Amino acid sequence: MQILSTSIEEAYDRGTRWSFPRYNPGDFPCVPIRIPVFTDALSRGFNGRLQVDSLWKCGFGTADVYDCQVRYSEMQQMDKAGQVNKQLTNTCRTLRISDDDFQKIQSLVYEKAGINLHDGKKSLVQSRLSKIIRRKGLEGFREYYNLIVRDQSGNHLVELLDAITTNHTYFFREDAHLQWLSDTILPDILRLPDVQRDGEVRIWSAGCSTGEEPYTLAIHILERCNFPARYRLKVLATDLSTKVIRIADRGEYPEERLQQVPASIRQRYFNRVRTEEGTSYYRVNKEVRNQITFRKFNLLSPFPFRKGFDVIFCRNVMIYFDREVQQRVVSKFVQAIKPGGYLVVGHSESLSGVEHPLKYIGPTVYKKSSAD
Ligand SMILES: C[S@@+](CC[C@H](N)C(=O)[O-])C[C@H]1O[C@@H](n2cnc3c(N)ncnc32)[C@H](O)[C@@H]1O
């Protein structure tokens, strides 16, 4: 924890790691498994879809209410165990948010995180925040909003942003980018004069969520890119959400989160750990973890980096920003990328409508001129 006071740049430079308290099952964010409609048997007793999207069974043997849909088979198991009604009763008690209070939350989240909570997000905001409001014993959204804006510590704001961010991610997501990395980006970067001089390749996973993206990048580079031993790989992985960055730093995942990970990779880069309760999870091994520095960082903040990055991956993050915020963030990325370096955005994103000097190399892959 003490390393939180170290600057992001310093920590990244030194490759510092910091440790968090042990895993708390309720901490783990959702595994988004969708079941849009329940069968008659299960839908009896609760009203259509209601807040079933808030149920999540975490991988450590504890069922918890979280913002995700639950697997049908799990619902059946819980139903048999008589837990469904209990869970649903808890989950159903969503408070109603007025238009005025929703606007206040919208503006606050936009100002602090750049996240554009359009009107279609009202029910999501309502259900996610209801849980916090109930837990705190507050009366409603107005009281909660006032608590956040008056809180000098900023802790309530952190909790709000943790609840509001969408952290969906998985290992080997958008693997076409991995192909780009091994075939084009990395060979190109290894030819850059300052990479050759400094002997380090600097990659930033900006908006890394629970860590699957930076771990995937490091594993892919070690495994598939013939990464020369004389170079050092340095991955900086950051996210706005305190909750997800802690999980990312721990690098421990329940088995269901490794579904996209080929067996050979699982064997080589993960260690299976059994808890005393008999459940097991997978921990990313040291070889990979040592390449990555995790930090909490808001992309709206001034960038503190003295040295540039060879590649920035910012995938499925700017989708939550409006054009104005995208423009601000992309302009900062352009400054932070070294001449000849790359920016990779998510497959459903593009930089159209955003002004930038980068060259389009392929779908969602952009390059900064070596002369800039
Ligand atoms: C959907 S996840 C994407 C994870 C990963 N990049 C991927 O593609 O799988 C989006 C992440 O962006 C983060 N995020 C949203 N606004 C941010 C901001 N202003 N600064 C930093 N991270 C932000 C969220 O906390 C969330 O974890």
The ligand as an ORCA input file, in Angstrom:
! r2SCAN-3c Opt
* xyz 0 1
  C     -14.497     -2.181    -20.786
  S     -13.049     -1.964    -19.841
  C     -11.817     -2.294    -21.085
  C     -10.749     -3.211    -20.567
  C      -9.692     -3.612    -21.593
  N      -9.001     -2.479    -22.129
  C     -10.312     -4.416    -22.712
  O     -10.401     -3.939    -23.833
  O     -10.712     -5.552    -22.454
  C     -13.002     -0.174    -19.736
  C     -12.123      0.303    -18.597
  O     -11.893      1.699    -18.773
  C     -11.786      2.275    -17.490
  N     -11.994      3.728    -17.572
  C     -13.141      4.396    -17.835
  N     -12.932      5.718    -17.759
  C     -11.622      5.890    -17.456
  C     -10.809      7.031    -17.225
  N     -11.289      8.271    -17.280
  N      -9.513      6.825    -16.922
  C      -9.003      5.578    -16.843
  N      -9.723      4.458    -17.044
  C     -11.020      4.621    -17.340
  C     -12.867      1.561    -16.696
  O     -12.653      1.629    -15.309
  C     -12.801      0.144    -17.247
  O     -12.067     -0.715    -16.420
*
